[in-house]
Amino acid sequence: MIVAHTNENEYKAFIANKKNEALQSRIIIIKIPYNLKVSKEVKIYEKLIRQSDLKDIHLAPHALKVASIFSVLSRLKESKKQGMDLVKKMKLYDGEDVEGFKQKDVLDLQNEALEEGMSGVDPRYVINRLSSALIKTSTQCINALDVLRALKDGLDQHPSITKEERDRLLNFISAARKEYDEIAKKEVQKAFVYSYEESARVLFDNYLDNVEAYCNNTKLKDPITDEEMDPDEKLMRSIEEQIGVSENAKKVFREEILIRLSSYARKNKKFDYTSHERLREAVEKKLFTDLKDVVKITTSSKTPDMEQLKRINEVASKLISEYGYCANCANELLKYVGSLLNR
């Protein structure tokens, strides 16, 4: 028995050659699709990098993730499900919560596209482009934007892809860039907020207390004066509006939160702000909105004053010590987020 592997295009060329007809009946084909999960794609790249000349290069956080987003998107097939796009599909496949869909929908999506993963970007292409990015950079660090530029340049230099395919892949690079923009802003947000997790927890607990009082038609007690108070509608709406919950939909959303809370309580599970994907997003956006002007002024100032410079250095130090950045990519991230906030 001989075990061999090849890509689909080469196999089709082999089958099309009449000289190989005698072998066709003796071949058992096992189709193995490309990976379709972003988190696993990152691990594939990490393994390949450890085996390559790139192993001593610093890769900024999320650099491999944006490459993985691009690769996985190129392998997915459009769905006919209403409200489903490739980015949502990608997130659902990777186990993320997607509004309007459940993890049980994954099987339906897979059955809808049985050939999914049999075409798309090869991991080797990404590794080659990372090597190219290293040649072009003057530092020993590659960040997410370097990766996206390298992927785009590779398409420009690729002789065998059609214009339609090139345009399709460029759209996926744009989608990966859009995902990275949100990641970058959240990263800086967390670094700017002193004790981010604590701030998020306090905001979440405050929101939850008000939601419980609202749904149960009860009063809250001021922790200092013990005075009874109505639920803080302004606070609740300031959080809910971050994710587009309308005035008409607020009651249903709040009741859904309480149902989820009760479900966790019955299972003796802790319910925190990360337990509900949309609420997590709302809390994060609310924190960032409250801090946005500070971040914007601090990161985008061409001539920062002493106080701004001190804050920038503190945030950069936090990015380096807690988030895995080096001095170069931390500063690049701060400049990039500053430019995003000024758009």
Sine and cosine of phi, psi and omega as CSV:
sin_phi,cos_phi,sin_psi,cos_psi,sin_omega,cos_omega
0.00,0.00,0.70,-0.71,0.05,-1.00
-0.90,-0.43,0.80,-0.61,0.06,-1.00
-0.96,-0.29,0.81,-0.59,-0.01,-1.00
-0.65,-0.76,0.35,-0.94,0.05,-1.00
-0.70,-0.71,0.44,-0.90,0.03,-1.00
-0.35,-0.94,0.13,-0.99,0.10,-1.00
-1.00,0.00,0.21,-0.98,-0.15,-0.99
-0.91,0.42,-0.62,0.78,-0.02,-1.00
-0.90,0.44,-0.68,0.74,0.02,-1.00
-0.92,0.39,-0.59,0.80,0.03,-1.00
-0.90,0.43,-0.68,0.73,0.01,-1.00
-0.89,0.45,-0.61,0.79,0.05,-1.00
-0.91,0.41,-0.62,0.79,0.03,-1.00
-0.90,0.44,-0.71,0.71,-0.02,-1.00
-0.92,0.40,-0.58,0.82,-0.04,-1.00
-0.94,0.34,-0.33,0.95,-0.01,-1.00
-0.98,0.18,0.90,-0.43,-0.07,-1.00
-0.89,0.46,-0.39,0.92,0.02,-1.00
-0.91,0.40,-0.31,0.95,-0.05,-1.00
-0.98,-0.18,0.17,0.99,-0.07,-1.00
-0.86,0.52,-0.59,0.80,-0.04,-1.00
-0.91,0.42,-0.43,0.90,-0.04,-1.00
-1.00,0.08,-0.37,0.93,-0.14,-0.99
-0.86,0.50,-0.65,0.76,-0.03,-1.00
-0.96,0.29,-0.21,0.98,-0.02,-1.00
-0.99,-0.17,0.02,1.00,-0.05,-1.00
-0.98,-0.19,0.75,-0.66,0.13,-0.99
-0.96,-0.26,0.88,-0.48,-0.08,-1.00
-1.00,-0.06,0.77,-0.64,0.13,-0.99
-0.85,-0.53,0.94,-0.35,-0.02,-1.00
-0.99,0.14,0.82,-0.57,0.02,-1.00
-0.87,-0.49,0.95,-0.32,-0.05,-1.00
-0.96,0.27,0.31,-0.95,0.15,-0.99
-0.90,0.44,0.39,-0.92,0.08,-1.00
-0.88,0.47,0.59,-0.81,-0.03,-1.00
-0.85,-0.52,0.27,0.96,0.03,-1.00
-0.90,-0.44,0.81,-0.59,-0.05,-1.00
-0.86,0.51,-0.71,0.71,-0.05,-1.00
-0.88,0.48,-0.61,0.79,0.03,-1.00
-0.97,0.26,-0.54,0.84,0.04,-1.00
-0.89,0.45,-0.63,0.78,0.05,-1.00
-0.86,0.52,-0.68,0.74,-0.01,-1.00
-0.91,0.41,-0.58,0.82,0.06,-1.00
-0.88,0.47,-0.71,0.70,0.00,-1.00
-0.91,0.41,-0.63,0.78,0.02,-1.00
-0.87,0.49,-0.66,0.76,0.02,-1.00
-0.91,0.40,-0.71,0.70,0.00,-1.00
-0.89,0.45,-0.60,0.80,0.00,-1.00
-0.92,0.39,-0.63,0.78,0.03,-1.00
-0.88,0.47,-0.41,0.91,-0.03,-1.00
-0.99,-0.13,0.09,1.00,-0.10,-1.00
-0.87,-0.49,-0.04,-1.00,0.04,-1.00
-0.96,0.29,-0.10,0.99,-0.02,-1.00
-1.00,0.06,-0.04,1.00,-0.15,-0.99
-0.88,0.48,-0.41,0.91,-0.02,-1.00
-0.99,-0.14,0.10,1.00,-0.01,-1.00
-1.00,-0.01,0.64,-0.77,0.05,-1.00
-0.99,0.14,0.84,-0.55,0.08,-1.00
-0.97,-0.23,0.85,-0.52,-0.01,-1.00
-0.89,0.46,0.50,-0.86,0.08,-1.00
-0.78,0.63,0.67,-0.75,0.06,-1.00
0.98,0.21,-0.04,1.00,0.04,-1.00
-0.89,0.46,-0.71,0.70,0.01,-1.00
-0.96,0.28,-0.46,0.89,0.01,-1.00
-0.92,0.39,-0.67,0.74,0.00,-1.00
-0.91,0.41,-0.59,0.81,0.06,-1.00
-0.90,0.43,-0.63,0.77,-0.01,-1.00
-0.93,0.38,-0.63,0.78,0.05,-1.00
-0.87,0.50,-0.73,0.69,0.03,-1.00
-0.86,0.52,-0.75,0.66,-0.06,-1.00
-0.89,0.46,-0.75,0.66,-0.05,-1.00
-0.91,0.42,-0.66,0.75,0.03,-1.00
-0.85,0.52,-0.60,0.80,-0.03,-1.00
-0.93,0.38,-0.31,0.95,-0.07,-1.00
-0.99,-0.15,-0.22,0.98,-0.07,-1.00
-1.00,0.09,0.42,-0.91,0.06,-1.00
-0.95,-0.32,0.58,-0.81,0.03,-1.00
-0.87,0.48,0.60,-0.80,0.02,-1.00
-0.98,-0.22,0.47,-0.89,0.06,-1.00
-1.00,0.01,-0.09,1.00,0.00,-1.00
-0.91,0.43,0.71,-0.70,-0.01,-1.00
-0.90,0.43,0.74,-0.67,0.04,-1.00
1.00,0.10,-0.03,1.00,-0.02,-1.00
-0.99,-0.15,0.79,-0.61,0.14,-0.99
-0.84,-0.54,0.03,-1.00,-0.11,-0.99
-0.92,0.38,-0.58,0.82,0.01,-1.00
-0.92,0.39,-0.69,0.73,0.05,-1.00
-0.89,0.45,-0.65,0.76,0.01,-1.00
-0.89,0.46,-0.70,0.72,0.03,-1.00
-0.85,0.53,-0.71,0.71,-0.02,-1.00
-0.92,0.38,-0.65,0.76,0.01,-1.00
-0.90,0.44,-0.68,0.73,0.04,-1.00
-0.87,0.49,-0.51,0.86,-0.06,-1.00
-1.00,-0.02,0.17,0.99,0.09,-1.00
1.00,0.05,0.13,0.99,0.01,-1.00
-0.99,0.14,0.41,-0.91,0.09,-1.00
-0.97,0.23,0.73,-0.68,0.04,-1.00
-0.78,-0.62,0.82,-0.58,-0.06,-1.00
-0.85,0.53,0.76,-0.65,0.04,-1.00
1.00,-0.01,-0.09,1.00,-0.03,-1.00
-0.69,-0.72,0.39,-0.92,0.03,-1.00
-0.85,-0.52,0.25,-0.97,0.03,-1.00
-0.89,0.46,-0.42,0.91,0.03,-1.00
-0.92,0.39,-0.31,0.95,0.03,-1.00
-0.96,0.29,-0.28,0.96,-0.05,-1.00
-0.86,0.51,-0.69,0.73,-0.02,-1.00
-0.88,0.47,-0.66,0.75,0.04,-1.00
-0.88,0.47,-0.66,0.75,0.00,-1.00
-0.91,0.42,-0.63,0.77,0.01,-1.00
-0.92,0.38,-0.65,0.76,0.02,-1.00
-0.93,0.37,-0.43,0.90,0.00,-1.00
-0.96,0.28,-0.40,0.92,-0.06,-1.00
-0.69,-0.73,0.97,0.23,-0.10,-0.99
-0.92,0.39,-0.40,0.92,0.00,-1.00
-1.00,-0.04,0.13,0.99,-0.05,-1.00
-0.88,0.47,0.71,-0.70,0.01,-1.00
1.00,-0.05,-0.09,1.00,0.00,-1.00
-1.00,0.09,-0.06,1.00,0.07,-1.00
-0.58,-0.81,0.22,-0.98,-0.01,-1.00
0.80,-0.60,-0.17,-0.99,-0.09,-1.00
-0.97,0.25,0.72,-0.69,0.02,-1.00
-0.99,0.12,0.63,-0.77,0.06,-1.00
-0.82,0.57,-0.54,0.84,-0.01,-1.00
-0.90,0.44,-0.56,0.83,0.04,-1.00
-0.87,0.48,-0.69,0.73,-0.02,-1.00
-0.90,0.44,-0.70,0.71,0.00,-1.00
-0.89,0.46,-0.65,0.76,0.05,-1.00
-0.89,0.46,-0.62,0.79,0.00,-1.00
-0.95,0.32,-0.53,0.85,0.09,-1.00
-0.90,0.44,-0.65,0.76,0.05,-1.00
-0.89,0.46,-0.64,0.77,0.03,-1.00
-0.90,0.43,-0.63,0.78,0.01,-1.00
-0.89,0.45,-0.60,0.80,0.00,-1.00
-0.91,0.42,-0.62,0.79,0.00,-1.00
-0.89,0.45,-0.59,0.81,-0.09,-1.00
-0.99,0.12,-0.34,0.94,-0.04,-1.00
-1.00,0.00,0.50,-0.87,-0.03,-1.00
-1.00,-0.02,-0.03,1.00,-0.01,-1.00
-0.89,-0.46,0.09,-1.00,0.04,-1.00
-0.99,-0.11,0.57,0.82,-0.03,-1.00
-0.67,-0.74,0.68,-0.74,0.05,-1.00
-0.88,-0.48,0.83,-0.55,0.02,-1.00
-0.97,-0.25,0.02,-1.00,-0.09,-1.00
-0.87,0.49,-0.62,0.79,-0.01,-1.00
-0.94,0.35,-0.58,0.81,0.10,-1.00
-0.86,0.51,-0.67,0.74,-0.01,-1.00
-0.90,0.44,-0.73,0.69,-0.02,-1.00
-0.90,0.45,-0.64,0.77,0.05,-1.00
-0.90,0.44,-0.66,0.75,-0.01,-1.00
-0.91,0.42,-0.64,0.77,0.03,-1.00
-0.90,0.45,-0.66,0.75,0.02,-1.00
-0.91,0.41,-0.71,0.71,0.01,-1.00
-0.87,0.50,-0.59,0.81,0.01,-1.00
-0.89,0.45,-0.58,0.81,0.04,-1.00
-0.93,0.38,-0.62,0.79,0.01,-1.00
-0.90,0.43,-0.49,0.87,-0.06,-1.00
-1.00,-0.10,-0.06,1.00,-0.08,-1.00
-0.99,0.13,0.88,-0.48,-0.11,-0.99
-0.99,0.15,-0.32,0.95,-0.20,-0.98
-0.98,-0.18,-0.11,0.99,-0.02,-1.00
-1.00,-0.03,0.55,-0.84,0.00,-1.00
-0.98,0.21,0.23,-0.97,0.03,-1.00
-0.88,0.47,-0.63,0.77,0.00,-1.00
-0.89,0.45,-0.69,0.73,0.01,-1.00
-0.92,0.38,-0.63,0.78,0.02,-1.00
-0.89,0.46,-0.70,0.71,0.02,-1.00
-0.89,0.46,-0.63,0.78,0.02,-1.00
-0.89,0.45,-0.70,0.71,-0.01,-1.00
-0.94,0.35,-0.56,0.83,0.07,-1.00
-0.90,0.44,-0.58,0.81,0.06,-1.00
-0.90,0.44,-0.58,0.81,0.02,-1.00
-0.94,0.33,-0.56,0.83,0.09,-1.00
-0.90,0.43,-0.65,0.76,0.05,-1.00
-0.90,0.44,-0.64,0.77,0.02,-1.00
-0.91,0.42,-0.65,0.76,0.03,-1.00
-0.91,0.42,-0.62,0.78,0.04,-1.00
-0.89,0.45,-0.67,0.75,0.01,-1.00
-0.89,0.45,-0.67,0.74,0.05,-1.00
-0.90,0.44,-0.65,0.76,-0.01,-1.00
-0.91,0.41,-0.61,0.79,0.02,-1.00
-0.83,0.56,-0.68,0.73,0.01,-1.00
-0.93,0.37,-0.65,0.76,0.03,-1.00
-0.88,0.47,-0.70,0.71,-0.05,-1.00
-0.89,0.45,-0.69,0.72,0.00,-1.00
-0.90,0.44,-0.65,0.76,0.02,-1.00
-0.92,0.40,-0.60,0.80,0.00,-1.00
-0.89,0.46,-0.73,0.69,0.01,-1.00
-0.93,0.37,-0.62,0.78,0.05,-1.00
-0.82,0.57,-0.75,0.66,-0.04,-1.00
-0.90,0.44,-0.59,0.81,0.00,-1.00
-0.95,0.32,-0.54,0.84,-0.01,-1.00
-0.97,0.25,-0.61,0.79,-0.05,-1.00
-0.97,0.25,0.87,-0.49,0.04,-1.00
-0.90,0.43,0.80,-0.61,-0.03,-1.00
0.79,0.62,0.92,0.40,-0.11,-0.99
-0.82,0.57,-0.77,0.64,-0.06,-1.00
-0.86,0.51,-0.63,0.77,0.01,-1.00
-0.92,0.40,-0.67,0.75,0.02,-1.00
-0.89,0.47,-0.67,0.74,0.01,-1.00
-0.91,0.41,-0.65,0.76,-0.01,-1.00
-0.91,0.42,-0.69,0.72,-0.01,-1.00
-0.89,0.45,-0.70,0.72,0.01,-1.00
-0.90,0.44,-0.68,0.74,0.01,-1.00
-0.89,0.45,-0.74,0.68,-0.01,-1.00
-0.88,0.48,-0.64,0.77,0.02,-1.00
-0.90,0.44,-0.70,0.71,0.03,-1.00
-0.88,0.47,-0.70,0.71,-0.06,-1.00
-0.90,0.44,-0.66,0.75,0.04,-1.00
-0.86,0.51,-0.68,0.73,-0.02,-1.00
-0.94,0.34,-0.61,0.79,0.02,-1.00
-0.91,0.42,-0.68,0.73,0.03,-1.00
-0.87,0.49,-0.69,0.72,0.01,-1.00
-0.91,0.42,-0.65,0.76,0.00,-1.00
-0.90,0.44,-0.76,0.65,-0.07,-1.00
-0.94,0.35,-0.53,0.84,-0.02,-1.00
-1.00,-0.05,0.02,1.00,0.02,-1.00
0.83,0.56,0.73,0.69,0.00,-1.00
-0.85,-0.53,0.06,-1.00,0.01,-1.00
-0.98,-0.20,0.34,-0.94,0.14,-0.99
-0.98,-0.22,0.39,-0.92,0.06,-1.00
-0.93,-0.36,0.75,-0.66,0.07,-1.00
-0.90,0.44,0.82,-0.57,-0.07,-1.00
-0.90,0.43,-0.32,0.95,-0.03,-1.00
-0.99,-0.16,-0.77,0.63,-0.09,-1.00
-1.00,-0.05,-0.21,0.98,-0.05,-1.00
0.92,0.39,0.23,0.97,0.00,-1.00
-0.98,0.21,0.62,-0.78,0.03,-1.00
-0.97,0.23,0.66,-0.75,-0.04,-1.00
-0.71,-0.70,0.47,-0.88,0.14,-0.99
-0.96,0.28,0.42,-0.91,0.09,-1.00
-0.83,0.56,0.61,-0.79,-0.06,-1.00
-0.99,0.16,1.00,-0.02,-0.04,-1.00
-0.89,0.46,-0.61,0.79,-0.02,-1.00
-0.89,0.46,-0.68,0.73,0.02,-1.00
-0.90,0.44,-0.74,0.67,-0.04,-1.00
-0.88,0.48,-0.69,0.72,-0.02,-1.00
-0.93,0.36,-0.55,0.83,-0.01,-1.00
-0.90,0.44,-0.47,0.88,0.04,-1.00
-1.00,0.09,-0.73,0.69,-0.06,-1.00
-0.91,0.42,-0.56,0.83,-0.01,-1.00
-0.92,0.40,-0.35,0.94,0.02,-1.00
-0.89,0.45,-0.43,0.90,-0.03,-1.00
-0.88,-0.48,0.33,0.94,0.13,-0.99
0.97,0.23,0.37,0.93,0.08,-1.00
-0.97,0.26,0.88,-0.47,-0.07,-1.00
-0.98,0.21,0.20,-0.98,0.04,-1.00
-0.86,0.51,-0.64,0.77,-0.02,-1.00
-0.95,0.32,-0.44,0.90,-0.08,-1.00
-0.99,-0.11,-0.08,1.00,-0.12,-0.99
-0.89,0.46,-0.63,0.78,-0.04,-1.00
-0.89,0.45,-0.71,0.70,0.00,-1.00
-0.89,0.45,-0.67,0.74,-0.01,-1.00
-0.89,0.45,-0.70,0.71,-0.02,-1.00
-0.91,0.41,-0.63,0.78,0.04,-1.00
-0.91,0.41,-0.59,0.81,0.04,-1.00
-0.89,0.46,-0.64,0.77,0.03,-1.00
-0.88,0.47,-0.69,0.72,0.00,-1.00
-0.92,0.40,-0.60,0.80,0.05,-1.00
-0.89,0.46,-0.69,0.72,0.03,-1.00
-0.89,0.45,-0.65,0.76,0.03,-1.00
-0.87,0.48,-0.71,0.71,0.01,-1.00
-0.90,0.44,-0.64,0.77,0.01,-1.00
-0.88,0.47,-0.69,0.73,0.03,-1.00
-0.91,0.42,-0.64,0.77,-0.03,-1.00
-0.90,0.45,-0.65,0.76,0.01,-1.00
-0.89,0.45,-0.51,0.86,-0.02,-1.00
-1.00,-0.07,0.13,0.99,-0.03,-1.00
0.84,0.55,0.59,0.81,0.04,-1.00
-0.96,-0.28,0.54,-0.84,0.01,-1.00
-0.98,0.18,0.75,-0.66,0.03,-1.00
-0.97,-0.25,0.93,-0.36,0.04,-1.00
-0.83,-0.56,-0.12,-0.99,-0.13,-0.99
-0.92,0.38,-0.26,0.96,0.03,-1.00
-1.00,0.00,-0.08,1.00,-0.07,-1.00
-0.98,0.19,-0.26,0.97,0.00,-1.00
-0.78,-0.63,0.92,-0.40,-0.17,-0.99
-0.84,0.54,-0.71,0.70,-0.04,-1.00
-0.94,0.35,-0.59,0.80,0.02,-1.00
-0.94,0.35,-0.61,0.79,0.08,-1.00
-0.86,0.52,-0.72,0.69,0.01,-1.00
-0.88,0.48,-0.65,0.76,-0.02,-1.00
-0.90,0.43,-0.69,0.72,0.01,-1.00
-0.89,0.45,-0.71,0.71,0.00,-1.00
-0.89,0.46,-0.69,0.72,-0.01,-1.00
-0.92,0.40,-0.60,0.80,0.02,-1.00
-0.90,0.44,-0.71,0.71,0.04,-1.00
-0.87,0.49,-0.67,0.74,-0.04,-1.00
-0.94,0.34,-0.61,0.79,0.03,-1.00
-0.88,0.47,-0.69,0.72,0.00,-1.00
-0.89,0.45,-0.48,0.88,-0.08,-1.00
-0.98,-0.22,-0.08,1.00,-0.18,-0.98
-0.83,0.56,-0.73,0.69,-0.05,-1.00
-0.90,0.45,-0.63,0.78,0.02,-1.00
-0.90,0.44,-0.73,0.69,0.00,-1.00
-0.89,0.45,-0.69,0.72,-0.04,-1.00
-0.87,0.49,-0.76,0.65,-0.03,-1.00
-0.91,0.40,-0.66,0.75,-0.08,-1.00
-0.94,0.35,-0.70,0.72,-0.11,-0.99
-0.99,0.13,-0.37,0.93,-0.09,-1.00
-0.97,-0.25,-0.06,1.00,-0.02,-1.00
-0.94,0.35,0.81,-0.59,0.01,-1.00
-0.97,0.25,-0.48,0.88,0.03,-1.00
-0.78,-0.63,0.97,0.26,-0.05,-1.00
-0.90,0.44,0.60,-0.80,0.07,-1.00
-0.98,0.20,-0.02,-1.00,-0.09,-1.00
-0.88,0.48,-0.64,0.77,-0.02,-1.00
-0.92,0.38,-0.69,0.73,0.02,-1.00
-0.91,0.42,-0.66,0.75,0.01,-1.00
-0.89,0.45,-0.64,0.77,0.04,-1.00
-0.89,0.46,-0.68,0.73,-0.01,-1.00
-0.91,0.41,-0.67,0.75,0.02,-1.00
-0.87,0.50,-0.71,0.71,-0.01,-1.00
-0.91,0.42,-0.60,0.80,0.03,-1.00
-0.91,0.42,-0.69,0.72,-0.01,-1.00
-0.92,0.39,-0.68,0.73,0.03,-1.00
-0.87,0.49,-0.67,0.75,0.02,-1.00
-0.89,0.46,-0.63,0.78,0.01,-1.00
-0.93,0.37,-0.64,0.76,0.04,-1.00
-0.88,0.47,-0.60,0.80,-0.01,-1.00
-0.96,0.27,-0.72,0.69,-0.11,-0.99
-0.98,0.19,-0.50,0.87,-0.12,-0.99
-0.91,-0.42,-0.33,0.94,-0.13,-0.99
-0.89,-0.46,-0.03,1.00,0.10,-1.00
1.00,0.02,0.24,0.97,0.04,-1.00
-1.00,0.07,0.38,-0.93,0.20,-0.98
-0.98,-0.18,0.09,-1.00,-0.05,-1.00
-0.86,0.51,-0.62,0.78,-0.05,-1.00
-0.93,0.38,-0.80,0.61,-0.08,-1.00
-0.96,0.28,-0.40,0.92,0.09,-1.00
-0.91,0.40,-0.71,0.70,0.02,-1.00
-0.92,0.40,-0.61,0.79,0.05,-1.00
-0.89,0.45,-0.65,0.76,0.02,-1.00
-0.89,0.46,-0.71,0.71,-0.01,-1.00
-0.89,0.45,-0.66,0.75,0.03,-1.00
-0.91,0.41,-0.64,0.77,-0.03,-1.00
-0.92,0.40,-0.71,0.71,0.01,-1.00
-0.90,0.43,-0.59,0.81,0.08,-1.00
-0.86,0.51,-0.66,0.75,0.02,-1.00
-0.93,0.36,-0.58,0.81,0.03,-1.00
-0.89,0.45,-0.67,0.74,-0.05,-1.00
-0.95,0.30,-0.31,0.95,0.01,-1.00
-1.00,-0.02,-0.03,1.00,-0.03,-1.00
-0.98,0.22,0.00,0.00,0.00,0.00
